[in-house]
Each structure stands twice: as C-alpha cells, then as structure tokens.
Amino acid sequence: MTAGGERQEWLRKKPNYRLSGKLKIGAWIVTALVFVLVGLMRRPDLKIPLPEGVDLGFLPPIHALLNSAVAVCLIVALSAIRGGNVRRHRAFMLSAIALSVVFLLGYVAYHFTTVETLFGDADGNGNLEIGELQSVGLSRPIYMLLLVTHILAAAVSLPLILLTFISALTNRFRDHRSMAHWVFPIWLYVAITGPICYFMLRPYY
C-alpha cells in the first residue's frame, strides 16, 4: 500500500467520541498530579534521604540525552507524516511519549532526593554571592531566560500533548491535526532547550 493510500485508510476510521471524553478526564487528572509533584519536589523540607552510598547524580546527563532523543523522534515523526507515512509517524510519536515518561520519572526522582543545583554556584552551597553572580556575566541571564521559557513551555505542553495524543488515539484526526499544528513546536522547544540548559548548568553540578 502506498503512503497516500495508508493515510486515507487511517482517515476513514470512525471517531470514538465516548472514549475520547473519558481519556480527556484522565489527561487532566494526570496533568494535575504532575503539577503537584513538581511543586512539592522544589521544597527543601520534603527531600527524601537516599540510602548511604546511593547517589542519583548520574541522572541529569541522562535527562539531557532523553530530551535530545525526544527532539529527534519529533522531527522524524513530522517528516514521516508529511510524506504520508502514518505508521512511521505513529511509531516515532509513541517513542517520543515513552521517552518523555521515562524522563519525567527520572526528573521527579532526582529532584525529590537531590538539592537543586544553581547556575553560578561554584561552591555548591546553594547561596549565590555577589562575586559569583558577577563572574558568570551575561551567561546567567541567558540561562535563566532559557530555563524559565523551558519550564513554562513544558507546563503548557503537558496537557496539550496528552489531548493531542488522545485525539489521534480515538480517530479524531481533524482535531489531531489542528492541535498538533500548535503543540508540536512547543514540545520541540522543550526537548531542545532541556539539553541546552543542562550543558550550561553542567559546570556547577
């Protein structure tokens, strides 16, 4: 079957609005739970002590690698759907979602057990002195701009990614295409800026 024929076969599938409605409720519940976890893990008084000899310091570079892999999957998936290859598009989008789930689990585990690293904190004491701020120059404002926009984009994209995925899963392809037009660049921005922020912060781990 040609790519065009395959695409038309998918488009002929009947939308399942009942299942879509139920999954949407689940998507918002998951989003709320993630937001609560992310808010709680930032609190120093809620850090979970690790057993002696256990260190999750190896996770940040893995997080960067996972985000990079997500970016690659998204780009390949976009290329595939533009060429009418629905199966390839679906496979890489599912891969992007799976990698994002693994990232989220690792991210939460790391921040619930490890003190947050600050950009410019050469001493690792968590308190930036005037001299430290001056020594990093313009790199810190650039880092903070990337970090803030990365976090905001991630927060906005989470429910939108889930809803866009649900629209495809329930054969609401017109809605899926309309939503993906806006969600894709936001998700790609998150996937690209994540590794950039890591490499900028890396000297202070």
N, CA, C and O of each residue as an XYZ file, in Angstrom:
820
protein
N       0.844     -1.190      0.000
C       0.000      0.000      0.000
C       0.888      1.253      0.000
O       1.868      1.327      0.741
N       0.539      2.220     -0.827
C       1.304      3.468     -0.886
C       1.055      4.290      0.377
O       0.099      4.056      1.116
N       1.955      5.274      0.605
C       1.805      6.135      1.777
C       0.484      6.887      1.745
O      -0.181      7.042      2.769
N       0.107      7.357      0.545
C      -1.149      8.083      0.417
C      -2.349      7.199      0.708
O      -3.309      7.627      1.350
N      -2.287      5.951      0.225
C      -3.374      5.019      0.491
C      -3.473      4.669      1.957
O      -4.565      4.537      2.509
N      -2.305      4.518      2.589
C      -2.274      4.224      4.020
C      -2.893      5.359      4.819
O      -3.630      5.136      5.780
N      -2.581      6.570      4.407
C      -3.117      7.737      5.111
C      -4.627      7.804      4.971
O      -5.329      8.085      5.942
N      -5.130      7.550      3.783
C      -6.570      7.580      3.572
C      -7.277      6.489      4.364
O      -8.401      6.675      4.829
N      -6.612      5.355      4.514
C      -7.181      4.254      5.305
C      -7.370      4.672      6.763
O      -8.391      4.367      7.379
N      -6.378      5.373      7.304
C      -6.480      5.858      8.678
C      -7.575      6.910      8.804
O      -8.334      6.909      9.773
N      -7.656      7.802      7.829
C      -8.629      8.897      7.897
C     -10.071      8.404      7.808
O     -10.991      9.095      8.245
N     -10.270      7.221      7.247
C     -11.620      6.672      7.128
C     -12.123      6.051      8.431
O     -13.297      5.693      8.529
N     -11.266      5.921      9.411
C     -11.675      5.329     10.681
C     -12.676      6.235     11.398
O     -12.552      7.459     11.358
N     -13.660      5.633     12.046
C     -14.722      6.375     12.710
C     -14.242      6.920     14.056
O     -13.671      6.173     14.850
N     -14.465      8.205     14.322
C     -14.053      8.787     15.610
C     -14.802      8.147     16.777
O     -15.990      7.840     16.670
N     -14.102      7.949     17.889
C     -14.706      7.392     19.099
C     -14.807      8.515     20.137
O     -13.908      8.691     20.959
N     -15.883      9.255     20.093
C     -16.030     10.423     20.957
C     -16.253     10.033     22.417
O     -15.830     10.759     23.316
N     -16.901      8.919     22.663
C     -17.144      8.488     24.043
C     -15.819      8.181     24.745
O     -15.577      8.649     25.858
N     -14.968      7.397     24.092
C     -13.662      7.075     24.668
C     -12.815      8.331     24.820
O     -12.086      8.486     25.799
N     -12.918      9.217     23.852
C     -12.162     10.463     23.895
C     -12.517     11.283     25.133
O     -11.638     11.829     25.800
N     -13.808     11.362     25.432
C     -14.250     12.120     26.597
C     -13.694     11.552     27.891
O     -13.275     12.303     28.772
N     -13.688     10.233     28.011
C     -13.170      9.588     29.219
C     -11.661      9.806     29.350
O     -11.159     10.081     30.440
N     -10.952      9.683     28.243
C      -9.500      9.847     28.277
C      -9.099     11.289     28.578
O      -8.068     11.537     29.203
N      -9.919     12.231     28.132
C      -9.635     13.640     28.427
C      -9.655     13.894     29.932
O      -8.814     14.626     30.454
N     -10.609     13.292     30.620
C     -10.673     13.434     32.078
C      -9.398     12.879     32.703
O      -8.818     13.490     33.601
N      -8.966     11.713     32.220
C      -7.734     11.111     32.710
C      -6.524     11.992     32.445
O      -5.619     12.083     33.275
N      -6.512     12.638     31.287
C      -5.385     13.509     30.928
C      -5.270     14.681     31.886
O      -4.164     15.051     32.282
N      -6.393     15.267     32.263
C      -6.357     16.400     33.188
C      -5.993     15.957     34.600
O      -5.355     16.706     35.338
N      -6.392     14.750     34.981
C      -6.012     14.212     36.295
C      -4.501     13.994     36.341
O      -3.843     14.362     37.313
N      -3.956     13.391     35.280
C      -2.508     13.163     35.203
C      -1.765     14.495     35.245
O      -0.757     14.626     35.939
N      -2.263     15.475     34.506
C      -1.632     16.801     34.485
C      -1.605     17.417     35.871
O      -0.583     17.961     36.290
N      -2.720     17.338     36.587
C      -2.797     17.895     37.940
C      -1.818     17.198     38.875
O      -1.151     17.853     39.677
N      -1.730     15.878     38.780
C      -0.815     15.118     39.637
C       0.639     15.497     39.366
O       1.432     15.651     40.295
N       0.981     15.646     38.091
C       2.352     16.026     37.732
C       2.678     17.411     38.267
O       3.767     17.631     38.796
N       1.742     18.350     38.133
C       1.961     19.712     38.636
C       2.167     19.708     40.151
O       3.018     20.431     40.668
N       1.391     18.897     40.853
C       1.537     18.802     42.306
C       2.910     18.238     42.668
O       3.584     18.761     43.556
N       3.322     17.176     41.986
C       4.629     16.565     42.246
C       5.762     17.554     41.986
O       6.688     17.675     42.789
N       5.681     18.257     40.863
C       6.728     19.227     40.515
C       6.782     20.344     41.552
O       7.866     20.813     41.900
N       5.620     20.775     42.050
C       5.603     21.801     43.080
C       6.196     21.309     44.396
O       6.927     22.042     45.062
N       5.883     20.073     44.770
C       6.374     19.528     46.028
C       7.876     19.245     45.999
O       8.566     19.428     47.001
N       8.376     18.800     44.851
C       9.786     18.402     44.802
C      10.724     19.599     44.898
O      11.921     19.423     45.125
N      10.209     20.806     44.730
C      11.028     22.006     44.851
C      11.213     22.429     46.308
O      12.034     23.300     46.598
N      10.468     21.831     47.215
C      10.548     22.215     48.619
C      11.699     21.493     49.310
O      11.727     20.263     49.330
N      12.649     22.235     49.875
C      13.812     21.611     50.531
C      13.432     20.708     51.702
O      14.128     19.734     51.986
N      12.313     21.034     52.390
C      11.924     20.256     53.568
C      11.280     18.923     53.213
O      10.991     18.115     54.095
N      11.057     18.692     51.924
C      10.424     17.438     51.506
C      11.386     16.510     50.770
O      10.964     15.551     50.124
N      12.682     16.802     50.872
C      13.663     15.941     50.214
C      13.668     14.557     50.865
O      13.614     14.435     52.089
N      13.733     13.531     50.041
C      13.746     12.151     50.529
C      15.192     11.693     50.649
O      15.905     11.666     49.646
N      15.648     11.330     51.851
C      17.043     10.891     52.016
C      17.288      9.550     51.330
O      16.482      8.625     51.435
N      18.403      9.465     50.637
C      18.783      8.229     49.958
C      19.628      7.364     50.889
O      20.301      7.882     51.781
N      19.594      6.052     50.683
C      20.458      5.170     51.487
C      21.923      5.534     51.297
O      22.309      6.068     50.256
N      22.730      5.246     52.299
C      24.148      5.566     52.236
C      24.794      4.893     51.028
O      24.604      3.700     50.791
N      25.553      5.668     50.274
C      26.235      5.142     49.095
C      25.442      5.258     47.810
O      25.958      4.966     46.731
N      24.179      5.686     47.915
C      23.329      5.838     46.731
C      23.331      7.301     46.303
O      23.085      8.194     47.114
N      23.604      7.533     45.048
C      23.669      8.896     44.513
C      23.009      8.921     43.139
O      23.362      8.137     42.259
N      22.058      9.818     42.964
C      21.363      9.932     41.676
C      21.949     11.033     40.804
O      21.292     11.536     39.892
N      23.192     11.399     41.095
C      23.851     12.448     40.324
C      24.103     12.084     38.875
O      24.443     12.946     38.065
N      23.938     10.804     38.540
C      24.122     10.374     37.155
C      22.915     10.697     36.281
O      22.986     10.556     35.061
N      21.810     11.127     36.880
C      20.575     11.321     36.120
C      20.535     12.556     35.208
O      20.010     12.451     34.100
N      21.062     13.720     35.618
C      20.961     14.898     34.742
C      21.458     14.685     33.315
O      20.763     15.094     32.385
N      22.639     14.061     33.081
C      23.031     13.834     31.682
C      22.098     12.872     30.954
O      21.911     12.978     29.742
N      21.516     11.938     31.694
C      20.538     11.029     31.081
C      19.285     11.795     30.698
O      18.692     11.543     29.648
N      18.882     12.729     31.547
C      17.725     13.575     31.223
C      17.971     14.347     29.925
O      17.086     14.445     29.074
N      19.184     14.894     29.783
C      19.538     15.641     28.574
C      19.509     14.725     27.354
O      19.045     15.117     26.283
N      20.007     13.505     27.525
C      20.013     12.540     26.422
C      18.589     12.158     26.022
O      18.282     12.044     24.836
N      17.727     11.963     27.012
C      16.334     11.610     26.730
C      15.625     12.740     25.992
O      14.878     12.494     25.045
N      15.859     13.980     26.424
C      15.250     15.124     25.744
C      15.739     15.235     24.306
O      14.966     15.544     23.399
N      17.026     14.982     24.108
C      17.584     15.022     22.751
C      16.947     13.959     21.872
O      16.640     14.204     20.706
N      16.749     12.766     22.447
C      16.117     11.673     21.705
C      14.674     12.016     21.360
O      14.194     11.673     20.280
N      13.980     12.692     22.276
C      12.610     13.135     22.011
C      12.585     14.102     20.838
O      11.722     14.001     19.965
N      13.530     15.041     20.812
C      13.593     16.005     19.717
C      13.790     15.301     18.380
O      13.157     15.659     17.386
N      14.666     14.302     18.356
C      14.906     13.546     17.121
C      13.636     12.813     16.695
O      13.267     12.830     15.521
N      12.973     12.174     17.650
C      11.730     11.454     17.341
C      10.668     12.389     16.776
O       9.961     12.033     15.833
N      10.556     13.582     17.350
C       9.555     14.533     16.876
C       9.839     14.976     15.443
O       8.924     15.076     14.626
N      11.096     15.238     15.146
C      11.468     15.687     13.804
C      11.223     14.578     12.784
O      10.698     14.830     11.700
N      11.607     13.344     13.136
C      11.390     12.211     12.228
C       9.891     11.971     12.034
O       9.440     11.691     10.924
N       9.121     12.084     13.122
C       7.671     11.880     13.041
C       7.019     12.924     12.141
O       6.117     12.604     11.367
N       7.472     14.166     12.240
C       6.929     15.224     11.384
C       7.244     14.939      9.917
O       6.383     15.082      9.049
N       8.473     14.540      9.652
C       8.867     14.208      8.280
C       8.031     13.054      7.736
O       7.634     13.050      6.570
N       7.770     12.073      8.605
C       7.009     10.901      8.176
C       5.573     11.256      7.794
O       5.071     10.812      6.762
N       4.921     12.057      8.629
C       3.519     12.378      8.342
C       3.399     13.299      7.141
O       2.409     13.239      6.413
N       4.396     14.151      6.922
C       4.375     14.991      5.727
C       4.507     14.151      4.461
O       4.028     14.524      3.390
N       5.170     13.012      4.615
C       5.297     12.097      3.479
C       4.160     11.103      3.390
O       4.151     10.241      2.512
N       3.186     11.221      4.307
C       2.027     10.337      4.282
C       2.263      8.993      4.932
O       1.412      8.109      4.837
N       3.409      8.814      5.600
C       3.718      7.540      6.246
C       3.178      7.561      7.676
O       3.878      7.952      8.611
N       1.929      7.137      7.831
C       1.250      7.217      9.121
C       1.865      6.269     10.145
O       2.033      6.632     11.309
N       2.199      5.063      9.716
C       2.746      4.078     10.661
C       4.080      4.543     11.234
O       4.329      4.403     12.432
N       4.925      5.089     10.389
C       6.213      5.601     10.858
C       6.009      6.801     11.798
O       6.676      6.924     12.826
N       5.088      7.664     11.425
C       4.765      8.815     12.268
C       4.281      8.347     13.641
O       4.723      8.853     14.673
N       3.384      7.390     13.638
C       2.818      6.863     14.892
C       3.897      6.229     15.758
O       3.920      6.432     16.972
N       4.790      5.462     15.142
C       5.845      4.772     15.886
C       6.773      5.775     16.578
O       7.137      5.590     17.740
N       7.147      6.822     15.868
C       8.082      7.791     16.451
C       7.398      8.710     17.459
O       8.038      9.169     18.405
N       6.114      8.983     17.271
C       5.402      9.772     18.265
C       5.218      8.977     19.554
O       5.347      9.531     20.646
N       4.919      7.689     19.438
C       4.818      6.839     20.620
C       6.164      6.742     21.329
O       6.229      6.711     22.558
N       7.237      6.694     20.543
C       8.583      6.670     21.123
C       8.866      7.961     21.879
O       9.442      7.938     22.967
N       8.458      9.086     21.298
C       8.663     10.386     21.954
C       7.911     10.449     23.274
O       8.432     10.960     24.265
N       6.694      9.931     23.289
C       5.902      9.930     24.518
C       6.524      9.008     25.556
O       6.610      9.368     26.730
N       6.962      7.813     25.133
C       7.585      6.861     26.064
C       8.865      7.447     26.667
O       9.097      7.326     27.870
N       9.687      8.074     25.840
C      10.922      8.692     26.328
C      10.613      9.836     27.293
O      11.333     10.037     28.271
N       9.555     10.575     27.022
C       9.162     11.681     27.897
C       8.689     11.172     29.254
O       8.953     11.795     30.283
N       7.992     10.041     29.253
C       7.545      9.444     30.518
C       8.744      9.002     31.349
O       8.791      9.236     32.556
N       9.718      8.359     30.692
C      10.934      7.933     31.397
C      11.670      9.148     31.953
O      12.156      9.128     33.083
N      11.746     10.206     31.144
C      12.378     11.451     31.600
C      11.674     11.996     32.832
O      12.323     12.350     33.816
N      10.353     12.065     32.783
C       9.586     12.640     33.884
C       9.793     11.854     35.172
O       9.942     12.445     36.242
N       9.803     10.531     35.079
C      10.022      9.695     36.261
C      11.403      9.950     36.851
O      11.547     10.099     38.064
N      12.418     10.000     35.991
C      13.778     10.265     36.459
C      13.926     11.663     37.022
O      14.622     11.868     38.016
N      13.274     12.624     36.390
C      13.348     14.028     36.818
C      12.757     14.197     38.213
O      13.339     14.861     39.071
N      11.596     13.591     38.426
C      10.941     13.673     39.734
C      11.783     12.963     40.793
O      11.964     13.481     41.895
N      12.298     11.778     40.459
C      13.129     11.024     41.409
C      14.368     11.819     41.798
O      14.751     11.844     42.968
N      14.993     12.465     40.825
C      16.214     13.239     41.097
C      15.930     14.430     41.996
O      16.643     14.659     42.973
N      14.890     15.190     41.672
C      14.631     16.425     42.414
C      13.980     16.175     43.773
O      14.009     17.053     44.636
N      13.395     14.999     43.979
C      12.862     14.670     45.301
C      13.964     14.202     46.255
O      13.750     14.133     47.465
N      15.140     13.882     45.713
C      16.205     13.330     46.542
C      17.485     14.154     46.541
O      18.390     13.881     47.330
N      17.580     15.160     45.670
C      18.826     15.890     45.490
C      18.587     17.391     45.574
O      17.608     17.910     45.038
N      19.493     18.071     46.251
C      19.400     19.533     46.364
C      19.610     20.153     44.987
O      20.498     19.742     44.240
N      18.793     21.135     44.663
C      18.843     21.759     43.337
C      20.157     22.490     43.108
O      20.636     23.203     43.989
N      20.734     22.317     41.937
C      21.971     22.994     41.564
C      21.636     24.351     40.955
O      20.766     24.451     40.089
N      22.326     25.392     41.409
C      22.075     26.748     40.925
C      23.162     27.179     39.952
O      24.335     26.858     40.144
N      22.783     27.892     38.928
C      23.742     28.391     37.941
C      24.632     29.459     38.577
O      24.135     30.452     39.110
N      25.941     29.251     38.518
C      26.880     30.200     39.094
C      27.327     29.848     40.499
O      28.198     30.515     41.058
N      26.733     28.797     41.083
C      27.065     28.406     42.441
C      28.320     27.538     42.439
O      28.231     26.314     42.531
N      29.473     28.162     42.337
C      30.733     27.431     42.227
C      31.049     26.635     43.488
O      31.721     25.607     43.414
N      30.573     27.097     44.650
C      30.867     26.423     45.909
C      29.860     25.333     46.243
O      30.080     24.531     47.150
N      28.747     25.309     45.501
C      27.732     24.298     45.762
C      27.013     24.479     47.088
O      26.469     23.518     47.631
N      27.002     25.716     47.623
C      26.361     25.948     48.921
C      24.905     26.389     48.799
O      24.209     26.540     49.803
N      24.451     26.594     47.564
C      23.056     26.986     47.353
C      22.787     28.452     47.570
O      21.651     28.900     47.416
N      23.822     29.223     47.929
C      23.669     30.665     48.137
C      24.627     31.413     47.216
O      25.844     31.326     47.379
N      24.090     32.133     46.268
C      24.923     32.848     45.312
C      25.406     34.168     45.890
O      24.607     35.014     46.292
N      26.712     34.332     45.926
C      27.298     35.571     46.406
C      27.408     36.572     45.248
O      27.318     36.193     44.080
N      27.603     37.847     45.586
C      27.716     38.896     44.571
C      28.858     38.587     43.604
O      28.714     38.747     42.392
N      29.974     38.150     44.139
C      31.129     37.835     43.294
C      30.834     36.728     42.305
O      31.285     36.765     41.161
N      30.061     35.727     42.759
C      29.713     34.619     41.873
C      28.796     35.098     40.751
O      28.947     34.679     39.603
N      27.859     35.964     41.075
C      26.940     36.492     40.066
C      27.683     37.321     39.031
O      27.377     37.261     37.840
N      28.670     38.102     39.494
C      29.427     38.938     38.572
C      30.329     38.095     37.681
O      30.569     38.448     36.526
N      30.831     36.979     38.212
C      31.776     36.157     37.454
C      31.120     35.456     36.270
O      31.793     35.147     35.286
N      29.815     35.201     36.353
C      29.143     34.495     35.259
C      28.664     35.459     34.173
O      28.289     35.023     33.084
N      28.672     36.765     34.459
C      28.342     37.751     33.444
C      26.956     37.575     32.854
O      25.981     37.369     33.576
N      26.880     37.662     31.519
C      25.605     37.572     30.815
C      25.106     36.143     30.658
O      23.958     35.918     30.274
N      25.964     35.184     30.953
C      25.559     33.790     30.752
C      24.416     33.395     31.685
O      23.563     32.591     31.310
N      24.391     33.951     32.892
C      23.312     33.606     33.813
C      21.953     34.132     33.335
O      20.988     33.368     33.339
N      21.831     35.411     32.921
C      20.536     35.865     32.398
C      20.071     35.046     31.191
O      18.881     34.767     31.045
N      21.015     34.663     30.330
C      20.654     33.839     29.171
C      20.140     32.483     29.629
O      19.137     31.974     29.128
N      20.859     31.908     30.600
C      20.441     30.607     31.147
C      19.060     30.713     31.784
O      18.200     29.862     31.556
N      18.848     31.758     32.581
C      17.567     31.917     33.258
C      16.427     32.111     32.266
O      15.324     31.604     32.474
N      16.692     32.845     31.187
C      15.672     33.038     30.154
C      15.297     31.706     29.523
O      14.118     31.399     29.347
N      16.311     30.920     29.185
C      16.059     29.601     28.599
C      15.330     28.695     29.580
O      14.398     27.982     29.209
N      15.769     28.729     30.847
C      15.161     27.855     31.852
C      13.705     28.205     32.098
O      12.849     27.322     32.143
N      13.423     29.487     32.259
C      12.046     29.913     32.540
C      11.127     29.587     31.369
O      10.030     29.064     31.564
N      11.572     29.894     30.158
C      10.732     29.595     28.986
C      10.592     28.084     28.794
O       9.550     27.603     28.349
N      11.649     27.341     29.132
C      11.592     25.875     29.051
C      10.541     25.329     30.012
O       9.734     24.477     29.641
N      10.556     25.826     31.252
C       9.600     25.353     32.263
C       8.170     25.737     31.886
O       7.255     24.920     31.988
N       7.985     26.979     31.453
C       6.646     27.429     31.071
C       6.116     26.635     29.878
O       4.954     26.229     29.859
N       6.978     26.417     28.884
C       6.567     25.655     27.705
C       6.237     24.208     28.078
O       5.299     23.621     27.537
N       7.019     23.634     29.011
C       6.761     22.265     29.448
C       5.416     22.177     30.162
O       4.655     21.233     29.949
N       5.125     23.167     31.012
C       3.860     23.177     31.745
C       2.670     23.316     30.793
O       1.657     22.635     30.951
N       2.801     24.199     29.810
C       1.722     24.402     28.843
C       1.544     23.176     27.947
O       0.422     22.787     27.623
N       2.668     22.575     27.553
C       2.597     21.490     26.567
C       2.092     20.176     27.150
O       1.520     19.364     26.424
N       2.293     19.949     28.454
C       1.911     18.652     29.032
C       0.461     18.266     28.754
O       0.227     17.217     28.154
N      -0.530     19.074     29.168
C      -1.910     18.675     28.867
C      -2.206     18.682     27.374
O      -2.989     17.863     26.892
N      -1.585     19.601     26.638
C      -1.838     19.673     25.199
C      -1.311     18.445     24.469
O      -1.940     17.955     23.530
N      -0.156     17.951     24.902
C       0.402     16.728     24.295
C      -0.538     15.558     24.537
O      -0.826     14.778     23.629
N      -1.013     15.446     25.774
C      -1.927     14.343     26.109
C      -3.220     14.437     25.302
O      -3.705     13.427     24.791
N      -3.775     15.629     25.186
C      -5.024     15.809     24.443
C      -4.826     15.568     22.950
O      -5.704     15.022     22.282
N      -3.675     15.974     22.432
C      -3.386     15.737     21.016
C      -3.228     14.245     20.738
O      -3.696     13.736     19.720
N      -2.560     13.555     21.662
C      -2.400     12.105     21.538
C      -3.754     11.398     21.599
O      -4.010     10.463     20.840
N      -4.614     11.853     22.507
C      -5.940     11.252     22.648
C      -6.756     11.441     21.374
O      -7.478     10.537     20.956
N      -6.642     12.611     20.761
C      -7.404     12.863     19.531
C      -6.979     11.901     18.416
O      -7.809     11.483     17.610
N      -5.694     11.552     18.368
C      -5.233     10.586     17.367
C      -5.672      9.173     17.744
O      -6.099      8.397     16.889
N      -5.561      8.849     19.032
C      -5.903      7.504     19.510
C      -7.372      7.181     19.277
O      -7.732      6.027     19.045
N      -8.219      8.204     19.340
C      -9.665      7.993     19.173
C     -10.142      8.383     17.768
O     -11.335      8.589     17.545
N      -9.215      8.479     16.842
C      -9.527      8.697     15.415
C     -10.165     10.055     15.123
O     -10.887     10.206     14.138
N      -9.901     11.025     15.967
C     -10.377     12.383     15.697
C      -9.256     13.126     14.968
O      -8.639     14.039     15.517
N      -9.009     12.723     13.741
C      -7.810     13.163     13.028
C      -7.842     14.646     12.642
O      -6.796     15.292     12.582
N      -9.028     15.183     12.382
C      -9.109     16.610     12.062
C      -8.698     17.439     13.277
O      -7.937     18.399     13.152
N      -9.206     17.064     14.453
C      -8.816     17.751     15.686
C      -7.332     17.537     15.978
O      -6.633     18.444     16.430
N      -6.875     16.328     15.712
C      -5.474     15.996     15.970
C      -4.540     16.886     15.149
O      -3.559     17.425     15.662
N      -4.861     17.025     13.886
C      -4.018     17.847     13.018
C      -4.051     19.311     13.444
O      -3.022     19.987     13.435
N      -5.228     19.798     13.817
C      -5.366     21.186     14.232
C      -4.574     21.466     15.508
O      -3.908     22.496     15.612
N      -4.644     20.551     16.478
C      -3.932     20.728     17.738
C      -2.430     20.566     17.553
O      -1.643     21.330     18.112
N      -2.036     19.569     16.767
C      -0.613     19.285     16.573
C       0.111     20.459     15.935
O       1.304     20.661     16.162
N      -0.612     21.228     15.138
C      -0.012     22.398     14.483
C       0.572     23.365     15.511
O       1.583     24.017     15.250
N      -0.066     23.459     16.686
C       0.395     24.376     17.735
C       1.240     23.660     18.784
O       2.187     24.238     19.317
N       0.907     22.417     19.081
C       1.595     21.685     20.150
C       3.002     21.266     19.741
O       3.925     21.313     20.553
N       3.170     20.854     18.482
C       4.459     20.334     18.031
C       5.622     21.306     18.276
O       6.619     20.896     18.870
N       5.543     22.579     17.846
C       6.683     23.480     18.063
C       6.966     23.741     19.541
O       8.120     23.932     19.923
N       5.924     23.751     20.376
C       6.135     23.951     21.810
C       6.882     22.762     22.401
O       7.835     22.931     23.162
N       6.439     21.554     22.043
C       7.081     20.339     22.535
C       8.525     20.257     22.045
O       9.423     19.894     22.804
N       8.740     20.591     20.793
C      10.098     20.555     20.238
C      10.987     21.571     20.954
O      12.158     21.296     21.215
N      10.440     22.736     21.268
C      11.214     23.750     22.002
C      11.637     23.217     23.368
O      12.779     23.406     23.786
N      10.726     22.559     24.052
C      11.032     21.971     25.360
C      12.139     20.930     25.229
O      13.071     20.901     26.032
N      12.032     20.071     24.210
C      13.005     18.996     24.024
C      14.390     19.519     23.676
O      15.393     18.902     24.035
N      14.456     20.647     22.984
C      15.749     21.215     22.569
C      16.375     22.049     23.688
O      17.579     21.955     23.930
N      15.576     22.854     24.361
C      16.127     23.734     25.404
C      16.523     22.968     26.657
O      17.368     23.434     27.421
N      15.926     21.799     26.883
C      16.305     20.994     28.044
C      17.791     20.653     28.048
O      18.479     20.964     29.021
N      18.310     20.023     26.989
C      19.747     19.729     26.933
C      20.622     20.980     26.966
O      21.704     20.961     27.554
N      20.163     22.071     26.337
C      20.945     23.313     26.364
C      21.103     23.807     27.797
O      22.198     24.197     28.204
N      20.016     23.792     28.562
C      20.075     24.214     29.964
C      21.003     23.306     30.757
O      21.754     23.771     31.614
N      20.950     21.997     30.466
C      21.831     21.070     31.189
C      23.298     21.389     30.928
O      24.092     21.444     31.868
N      23.668     21.597     29.677
C      25.074     21.841     29.344
C      25.558     23.188     29.898
O      26.736     23.343     30.220
N      24.648     24.152     30.005
C      25.024     25.423     30.624
C      25.216     25.273     32.136
O      26.068     25.937     32.725
N      24.421     24.399     32.761
C      24.485     24.192     34.202
C      25.549     23.170     34.600
O      25.947     23.109     35.764
N      26.000     22.386     33.659
C      26.891     21.261     33.938
C      28.120     21.624     34.788
O      28.472     20.840     35.671
N      28.789     22.760     34.574
C      29.984     23.054     35.390
C      29.704     23.208     36.887
O      30.634     23.185     37.693
N      28.431     23.364     37.266
C      28.115     23.618     38.667
C      27.545     22.406     39.388
O      27.215     22.494     40.571
N      27.422     21.261     38.689
C      26.964     20.055     39.357
C      28.053     19.540     40.295
O      27.864     18.521     40.960
